[in-house]
């Protein structure tokens, strides 16, 4: 049995997800919390295989819990909406193993939990049709690949590094890095760094 802790400030969301997972044979919600502070207490008392963690909660958010957990967390899947892209990039940097949208189907949610419990990450499979359609509206085509250096820069962007930090890591000027980032955005048909990372994940570039 895969034991799940569910952290979300909305009671109806928790109830809905718990009810869905009760329909599976191998996944059960064994602990719940309404914010990051309560989650710390719950996780200290329960044996948990996977943590489903809401990105945005009043008081102490999911990002706050990832950043200030005080110890290792169970493999964590972020619960989010498409509007949380900046937070998702931060969650990835802080060690989240994946993300799912709150309108995800039971089948995809269960598959994602099983995958993360088994040691996998859940970024590309977690993209629902809404995100896929958003990507398809961009001007980039899968064949429009990045150069080796651009791919390296994109990976460093995904790790949360600034242009200055990337420049120092690569031994290049910050202006050169800015040019690489601009080229990446243009080739991937996106308007910002967050969408570039998500697009790169979708195309298996990083």
Secondary structure, DSSP 8 states (H G I E B T S, - for coil): -EEEEEE-S-HHHHHHHHHHHTTSSSEEEEEEESSHHHHHHHHHHS--SEEEEES--SSS-HHHHHHS-SS---EEEEEE-GGGHHHHHHHHHTT--EEEETT--HHHHHHHHHHHHTT--BSSTT--HHHHHHHHTSS--TTS---HHHHHHHHHHHTT--HHHHHHHHT--HHHHHHHHHHHHHHHT-SSHHHHHHHHHHTT--
